[in-house]
């Protein structure tokens, strides 16, 4: 298929409307068959559950062109499972895993002309999401829902390479100890907006959230998990019931163990330990790993030994190995790469 006339190498990380998206409605206690549509607009009643009580969950994943010319997605089964968990937590009907995977296939195949070519640095970002549709004025779950997937071609998250970030320890809490921090709900991200805007206004790239109960343990940022490297090259990731189970983080942990032979610890990380780590990164779908060079705790600077010019050596190996797997340059573990075409 002939590709769209897009300057792939200069794409930003933003929304570009593509030709098709997938829509399925839940009414009368069941999902309909679903359909691809060219209509990018959603019409809602003013009293729709999503507008009144933020009953919505979402996912994010990418489609790539690999080195051998295949179009693939990376571990979409985990996105499907996580969305099922998110929906159940917000009293929404789960969208079945196999139907989720089929919808991903349909959207990518229908928008093949928008899948960036290999080597361009760009990818096709997919956004599955679900929301309460019918009118809800009392505080209760909606009865009717809509599941959708749209896609958009995006450039690399960091133009010109990933430069180490400067982040601050936030005075805000991202999630309650027994709240919704472990699911991908829109309301979690709404809560982080004021914190990230104020961080940017003060010259920081991101926030480090501590656990809301004791404020002594590292949790995550507004949209990514933390990954640390000790001075003896051990990979450490924070463990908490109120952080999102990042698919990228889980993949990096396996890469560290099985491809790089590194020791990995998933455990509670006290903030007082941070000053002793050699490297720090933020991991997520958009950038894979964003290196952190400096953490500022109310004026006290913690400068990572890896510095402010480039990724640390272990972080770089993790990044290169995982992106190599995604792009087909390195053999993937079984089940990680879902071939669409």
C-alpha angles and dihedrals in degrees: 000000000000112000123236117263095259129143092236096183092057100045116130127213096269145102121292113175112237130197104259141029132177124244131184126172129211111210132147091016098302142080118246122229094271128228143213113244137182092213109104095184129095122207115205136176113248089245097050114147093240091056096046104038106014094244098170139116131186147181137208130210139147140234117214140189106233128215091264093051101258122136109228144164126219118242096324089167089071091051089052092050094046091050090051089054091047093050093049091052091055093045093252125139112262118243105227117254096234091049090049091053091046091050090051090052092049095049095047094045093047090050097041090130088065096052104108118237122255114274095025094104089232130111140185109257117208124203116195113185142163133201144176110266112182129076113281121175099158117066102265140105118285120250098217127050141180127215117199141171124198128173137207133184111244135186126228112301090234117044111212095012137306110297116195114266131229112223135179134219104250126226088209126085118233097202142356119257092252097024134097103292092115095060132066099246124155091231091065091058093045088057091054097052098084091046094051094045091052091046091054091047089056093049100260127128098214147349130254109215119206125206109284095223102057103001089220101101132070115245116167144281125269092278112007143054123242125244122188133190121208124221089259092053100259115148114227127188125184117251119209139141091231101056126088115259096239115210090208092052092049090049093049090051090055091045090052092052103037104030103029100029093231127153112245131199124192104191146119109297117208114217090231088065094060094083089061098055122100098211139018132191141173114227129203145123098276101056103007090218127009110193118227118213103174137023118195119204107191093313098327110113122215107194115197114228088233087073137213101286107066146352117292115255097256093043089051092051091050092049095046093047097048094044088046089056092047093050095045097250092114127042109259127222112260113284098013098104117058109198114213099172 
